[in-house]
Amino acid sequence: MAYQRIVVSNKRTDNFNENDYTLGIKLPMNSVSGEQGAFNQSKTTEEQSVSNLISLLLTRPGERFMQPNFGVGLDLYIFEQNTNSNNNSLETAIRKQINHWLPYIRVNRITVIPNEAYKNIIIDFSPREYSANMTISTFVDGEGSFNVEVA
């Protein structure tokens, strides 16, 4: 049996520069001037994992083409009544979606902090098996805009 050689890249490995390669687009999708490409790009699997998680959390179910079950739709939960049932439903939805779509992310804790008009959600997670813990926080600012912050 003859094997066919497939050339994936014309770049030589002895000239490898990790800045020449990217894994995807980081969120938020801000344009970066002076760099190749139109958007801020992730260069590590950890950066890409965080962007994938943010995308999963902000995408509403049914919004992604050909993947109707993808997404949590956090904005649908933020202004719901602050009941134990709603908060448990939110936590279950987050865990279920992460376990299904992003099994490489380990969720340590999900905290729902009810306020008068909305909820703050804090997700403590590890984007890779041996990486440090990170936190995603959602909040509504003084103008009523929904925000996501990664620390």
C-alpha positions in Angstrom: 0.0 0.0 0.0 1.4 3.4 -1.0 1.1 6.3 1.3 0.5 9.8 0.1 2.4 12.7 1.6 0.2 15.6 2.6 1.8 19.0 3.0 -0.1 21.0 5.7 2.2 24.0 5.8 5.0 25.3 3.7 6.8 26.7 6.8 9.9 24.9 7.9 10.0 23.6 11.5 13.5 25.0 12.1 12.1 28.5 11.5 9.1 27.9 13.9 7.9 31.0 15.6 4.9 30.6 17.9 3.7 34.1 17.1 3.0 33.0 13.5 0.3 30.6 14.7 -3.0 31.2 16.5 -5.8 28.9 17.8 -8.7 31.3 17.4 -10.2 34.6 18.1 -10.3 35.9 21.7 -13.3 37.4 23.2 -14.2 40.3 23.2 -13.6 40.5 19.5 -11.7 43.8 19.5 -9.6 44.7 16.5 -5.9 45.0 17.1 -3.9 47.5 15.1 -0.4 46.7 14.0 -0.9 42.9 14.2 -1.6 40.4 11.4 -5.3 39.6 11.3 -8.3 41.7 12.1 -9.0 40.6 15.7 -7.2 39.8 18.9 -6.2 36.2 18.6 -5.5 33.5 21.2 -2.1 31.8 21.0 -2.5 29.4 23.9 -5.0 26.6 24.6 -5.8 28.3 27.9 -6.8 31.6 26.2 -8.9 29.7 23.7 -10.6 27.7 26.4 -11.6 30.9 28.2 -13.0 32.3 24.9 -14.9 29.1 24.2 -16.4 29.2 27.7 -17.5 32.8 27.3 -19.0 32.0 23.9 -20.9 29.0 25.4 -22.3 31.2 28.3 -23.4 34.1 26.1 -24.9 32.1 23.2 -28.7 31.4 23.5 -29.9 27.9 22.8 -31.0 27.8 19.2 -28.8 30.7 18.2 -25.9 28.7 16.8 -26.5 27.4 13.3 -26.7 23.6 13.1 -26.2 23.3 16.9 -29.6 24.2 18.4 -28.6 22.8 21.8 -25.4 24.8 22.1 -25.4 27.6 24.7 -26.6 28.7 28.1 -28.0 32.1 27.3 -27.0 33.9 30.5 -28.8 37.0 29.5 -32.1 35.0 29.7 -31.5 34.3 33.3 -30.0 37.5 34.6 -33.3 39.4 35.1 -35.5 36.4 36.1 -37.0 36.3 39.6 -34.5 35.5 42.3 -35.9 32.2 43.5 -34.1 29.0 44.6 -35.7 27.2 41.7 -34.5 29.7 39.1 -31.0 29.9 40.5 -30.8 26.1 40.7 -32.0 25.9 37.1 -29.3 28.3 36.0 -26.6 26.4 37.8 -27.8 23.1 36.3 -27.9 24.6 32.8 -24.3 26.0 33.1 -22.9 22.7 34.4 -24.7 20.6 31.8 -23.6 22.8 28.9 -20.0 22.9 30.1 -19.9 19.1 30.7 -21.3 18.5 27.2 -19.5 21.0 25.0 -16.3 21.8 27.0 -15.4 18.7 29.0 -11.8 19.9 29.3 -13.0 22.8 31.6 -13.4 21.9 35.3 -16.0 23.9 37.1 -15.1 24.4 40.8 -18.0 26.5 42.0 -20.9 28.5 40.6 -22.3 31.3 42.8 -25.5 33.2 42.1 -25.7 36.4 44.0 -29.3 37.9 43.8 -29.8 41.6 43.8 -33.0 43.5 43.7 -33.4 43.6 39.9 -30.9 41.1 38.6 -28.4 38.4 39.4 -24.6 38.4 39.5 -23.1 35.1 38.5 -19.6 34.0 39.5 -18.0 30.9 38.0 -14.8 29.6 39.4 -13.1 27.2 36.9 -9.9 25.8 35.6 -9.5 26.0 31.8 -7.1 23.0 31.7 -6.3 20.1 33.9 -3.1 21.6 35.4 -3.8 25.3 35.0 -4.6 27.9 37.7 -8.1 28.6 38.8 -9.9 31.5 37.0 -13.1 33.4 37.6 -15.8 34.6 35.2 -18.1 37.2 36.8 -21.2 38.7 35.2 -22.7 41.9 36.4 -25.1 44.7 35.3 -23.5 48.2 35.3 -25.2 51.4 36.2 -26.5 51.9 32.7 -28.2 48.5 32.7 -25.7 46.8 30.4 -24.8 43.1 30.9 -21.1 42.6 31.3 -18.7 39.6 31.6 -15.3 39.9 33.3 -12.6 37.3 33.5 -10.0 37.3 36.3 
